[in-house]
């Protein structure tokens, strides 16, 4: 019985670590006009637009998002943004958004 428990826990940990693979192998090519602006409009614009720039950060156009993309990714990964009480992606949606943003960033620097 003890062996079965250890085996099951090992399988679970290995599957979790594989599902969170962050090797930056982008198989998608997200664009600002489609994916990135949609993410910003859904989760960021309410607080980060020119007439209401929370923390002094404006995220209402491509240039401003490019300027802050590293911080955006960090904030979403740490789940400090969007703040409590605001619409926020959960679980797999959050993971997907992080992948999309990282791939967009990779394509920007290439």
N, C-alpha and C positions, 0 to 999 in steps of 0.2 A: 504494500500500500504506500509506504514512504517513497519507494522508487517511482511509482506512478505519479505521485504529487510533484516530485522534483522534475520528472520528465515533462509534465504538463506545464509547469512554471517556466522551464527552459524554452519550450516551444513558444509560449506566449511572449516571452522577452525577445526571442529572436525574430518573431513576426512583427512585433512593434518596432524594433530597431530597423528592420528592412522597410517597413511602410513609411518611415520618416527619413528615407534616404535623401540627403542634401548634397549630392555630389555635383550639383549644378549642371547636369546633363539636360539641357532644355530641348524638349521635343516640340515645343510650341513657339510661336513668334507673335506674342501679343502686341497690339498697337495701342497708342494712347487713345485714338478716336473710338475704339470699340471697347476693349477690356478695361483699360486703366481709367478712363473717364467714367465708366459705369461704376467701378469700385469707389472712386472718389465721390461721385454723386450719391451713392448709396450710404456711405459710411463716414465721409469726411466733410463735405461741403457745408453741412448745417452749421458747423462751428468754425470752419476755416475758409471763409470768403472775405473779400475786401471790406464789406460793411460790418463784419463780425469776425475779425481775425483772432481767434482764441490763441493765446500764447504768442501772438504776433506772426503766426504761420498762416500763409495764404496758400490754398491748394486748389485754386479754381481754373488753372490753365496748365498746359503742358510744361512750360518753362518753370513754373513754380514747383510743380511736382518733381521734375527732374532735379531741381536744386535741393529738394528735401527727401529724395527717394530712399537713401540709406537710413535716415531717421524714421521714415514711415515704416519701413520693413521692421526695424528694431522695435518700434512701438507696438506694431501688430503682433510680432512674435512674443513679446513680453506681456501681451494682453492689457497694456496700459492705455491703449487707444483701440477703438473708441472708448470714451470714459463710461463709467457706470451710469445707467439710465438712458443711454443713447443706443440706437440700433447697432448691433455688433454681430459679426459673423461668428459662428460657433463650430467647433470640431473640424470636420472635413472641409467645410466651406472656408474656414480660416486658413487651413493648410493649403487649400487650392489657391487662395488669394496670395499667400506668401510665395508660392511657386510662380504664379503669374507675374508678380512684382519683381521677383529675382530674375526671371527670364527676360523681362522688359529691360531691367538694369543691365544684364549681360549683353543684350543687343545694342544698348546705348553706347557701351564702352568698346564695342568691336568696330 
